[in-house]
Amino acid sequence: MTDVSSTIESKSNKIKITQDDVEKFEKHLDELGISKDVTIIALGTKTFAALKKFANRDVKKIYHYSRSNGWWKAEKVHGQIEDILNK
């Protein structure tokens, strides 16, 4: 989430991703020559919600790894990635 937001903060509950943040992120992708046809893979629900709301590219979500997510399993995330790639 902090990779999209311009806010420098390690506590995710203090981060808000704005439309301006997403526009800057996509402008950066454009500058790198990344096609508008690519799918952005968001890590976690908050990042996904902001990108889905403001991004012009397709957005999919995978679980975010965090020690607070005791239920996180590599196999589940691998399945999510496979689903994204196969659609």
C-alpha positions as semicolon CSV with decimal commas, in nm:
position;residue;x (nm);y (nm);z (nm)
1;M;0,000;0,000;0,000
2;T;0,279;0,239;0,081
3;D;0,420;0,176;-0,268
4;V;0,118;0,348;-0,422
5;S;0,054;0,612;-0,156
6;S;0,275;0,917;-0,129
7;T;0,246;0,893;0,250
8;I;0,551;0,762;0,434
9;E;0,410;0,546;0,712
10;S;0,450;0,181;0,810
11;K;0,110;0,147;0,979
12;S;-0,138;0,061;0,707
13;N;-0,435;0,201;0,900
14;K;-0,277;0,546;0,870
15;I;-0,243;0,524;0,490
16;K;-0,507;0,651;0,250
17;I;-0,452;0,601;-0,120
18;T;-0,593;0,896;-0,311
19;Q;-0,695;0,938;-0,672
20;D;-0,387;1,155;-0,717
21;D;-0,165;0,872;-0,585
22;V;-0,314;0,626;-0,835
23;E;-0,281;0,875;-1,121
24;K;0,088;0,926;-1,035
25;F;0,138;0,549;-1,013
26;E;-0,017;0,495;-1,356
27;K;0,182;0,786;-1,502
28;H;0,495;0,615;-1,374
29;L;0,387;0,290;-1,543
30;D;0,332;0,488;-1,865
31;E;0,680;0,641;-1,838
32;L;0,823;0,290;-1,802
33;G;0,645;0,191;-2,123
34;I;0,407;-0,049;-1,950
35;S;0,101;-0,110;-2,164
36;K;-0,242;0,010;-2,058
37;D;-0,358;-0,346;-2,135
38;V;-0,167;-0,504;-1,846
39;T;-0,329;-0,620;-1,525
40;I;-0,218;-0,456;-1,203
41;I;-0,198;-0,707;-0,920
42;A;-0,284;-0,541;-0,590
43;L;-0,152;-0,684;-0,265
44;G;-0,435;-0,669;-0,013
45;T;-0,787;-0,537;0,011
46;K;-0,718;-0,167;0,080
47;T;-0,480;-0,132;-0,211
48;F;-0,715;-0,326;-0,436
49;A;-1,011;-0,104;-0,343
50;A;-0,821;0,217;-0,423
51;L;-0,675;0,087;-0,748
52;K;-1,007;-0,060;-0,859
53;K;-1,176;0,273;-0,791
54;F;-0,923;0,502;-0,958
55;A;-0,699;0,304;-1,198
56;N;-0,758;0,290;-1,572
57;R;-0,590;-0,050;-1,603
58;D;-0,743;-0,385;-1,508
59;V;-0,685;-0,465;-1,139
60;K;-0,683;-0,803;-0,963
61;K;-0,611;-0,884;-0,599
62;I;-0,395;-1,133;-0,415
63;Y;-0,357;-1,174;-0,040
64;H;-0,103;-0,945;0,123
65;Y;0,165;-1,115;0,327
66;S;0,184;-0,982;0,681
67;R;0,262;-1,138;1,016
68;S;-0,084;-1,022;1,122
69;N;-0,231;-1,249;0,851
70;G;-0,176;-1,579;1,028
71;W;-0,396;-1,745;0,767
72;W;-0,167;-1,647;0,476
73;K;-0,059;-1,954;0,278
74;A;0,174;-1,956;-0,022
75;E;-0,040;-2,222;-0,188
76;K;-0,348;-1,999;-0,176
77;V;-0,161;-1,705;-0,326
78;H;-0,012;-1,930;-0,591
79;G;-0,368;-2,035;-0,680
80;Q;-0,477;-1,672;-0,699
81;I;-0,191;-1,594;-0,936
82;E;-0,272;-1,895;-1,152
83;D;-0,636;-1,781;-1,171
84;I;-0,526;-1,432;-1,282
85;L;-0,292;-1,572;-1,546
86;N;-0,550;-1,815;-1,683
87;K;-0,825;-1,556;-1,739
